[in-house]
Amino acid sequence: MELLGKVALVTGAAQGIGKAIALLLAAKGADVVVSDINFEKAQETAKEIEEKGRRSIALKVNVADPEEVERMVETIMERFSRIDILVNNAGITRDRLLLRMSEEDWDAVLDVNLKGVFNCTKSVVKHMSKQRSGKIVNIASVVGLMGNAGQANYAASKAGVIGFTKTVAREFAQRGININAIAPGYIQTPMTEVLPEKVKEELMRLIPMGRLGQPEDVAQAVLFLVSEASNYVTGQVLNVNGGIYM
Ligand SMILES: NC(=O)c1ccc[n+]([C@@H]2O[C@H](COP(=O)([O-])OP(=O)(O)OC[C@H]3O[C@@H](n4cnc5c(N)ncnc54)[C@H](O)[C@@H]3O)[C@@H](O)[C@H]2O)c1
């Protein structure tokens, strides 16, 4: 139970990768705040965590809204008195080739994927600073490193997350706060379920390991980055991608 007594906040934890992260951190002993815009599903995740014997609450929060985020963090401080772990996982896609991409497609993705990370980190890091300890993990993407046709907004948001991670890692290194990113490859979740079968087959061919990743593959990497095993690791991008990008 390496995370016993720790309080973790996972955004976008109602399903997919965020849910797998929330469940694994709880299995390792952490109390977990499940935050998502999908409140019903977030409640289901929180219930599963309570059934494991850990404390959990579900909160309906849009990470793109700084006021909602600030209220979320105040609620967590009232209920749990501390925050040890923040996993910025909430993310969306609005894929289109550039010439068909609207300003709205651009803003929606940047607002959730990049501004959301800024909002949550800023609200949480003040408390971690006072505690003089904390672990923050930002879920970026392989697409932020290598680009992908049809995802200019998404790739820019995830590359932004990487630059943001390295910068705040420097700003808070002396406060005992480790801030890292994970760049998952193609992971089997509702986000990638919508990909056409032909695209999935093509991807399989490009992935040296010959399979899509599972949410648990990402969760295990998060566990490393929030545990004591990574105390001397900060400002890094950990690729969890079956070898598709090295
Ligand atoms: N699936 C992949 O292949 C893959 C690859 C690389 C990176 N990622 C990243 O991993 C993260 C999780 O992706 P996933 O595949 O589990 O996606 P998903 O769509 O299954 O889950 C995303 C969750 O985020 C929530 N969410 C969306 N907008 C939100 C908002 N404004 N505020 C709060 N919550 C919000 C959704 O309700 C959902 O529960 C995302 O940041 C995504 O970009 C996914």
The ligand as an ORCA input file, in Angstrom:
! r2SCAN-3c Opt
* xyz 0 1
  N      -6.831      7.008    -25.936
  C      -5.670      7.339    -26.477
  O      -5.198      6.701    -27.418
  C      -4.869      8.479    -25.943
  C      -3.572      8.650    -26.418
  C      -2.796      9.695    -25.944
  C      -3.308     10.541    -24.982
  N      -4.571     10.371    -24.536
  C      -5.052     11.306    -23.537
  O      -5.439     10.609    -22.381
  C      -6.469     11.327    -21.707
  C      -7.662     10.411    -21.486
  O      -8.134      9.965    -22.727
  P      -9.121      8.733    -22.919
  O      -8.682      7.995    -24.113
  O      -9.324      8.009    -21.643
  O     -10.436      9.560    -23.346
  P     -11.966      9.367    -22.951
  O     -12.729     10.212    -23.906
  O     -12.312      7.935    -22.826
  O     -12.031     10.023    -21.481
  C     -11.846     11.394    -21.265
  C     -12.627     11.807    -20.038
  O     -12.444     13.213    -19.872
  C     -13.707     13.799    -19.578
  N     -13.722     15.197    -20.003
  C     -13.830     15.681    -21.261
  N     -13.851     17.013    -21.252
  C     -13.756     17.389    -19.950
  C     -13.746     18.649    -19.294
  N     -13.860     19.795    -19.980
  N     -13.632     18.677    -17.941
  C     -13.543     17.524    -17.238
  N     -13.566     16.303    -17.805
  C     -13.677     16.239    -19.144
  C     -14.710     12.961    -20.346
  O     -16.033     13.104    -19.817
  C     -14.142     11.561    -20.165
  O     -14.642     10.937    -19.000
  C      -6.789     12.529    -22.596
  O      -6.066     13.659    -22.140
  C      -6.274     12.098    -23.943
  O      -5.952     13.203    -24.759
  C      -5.370      9.348    -24.983
*
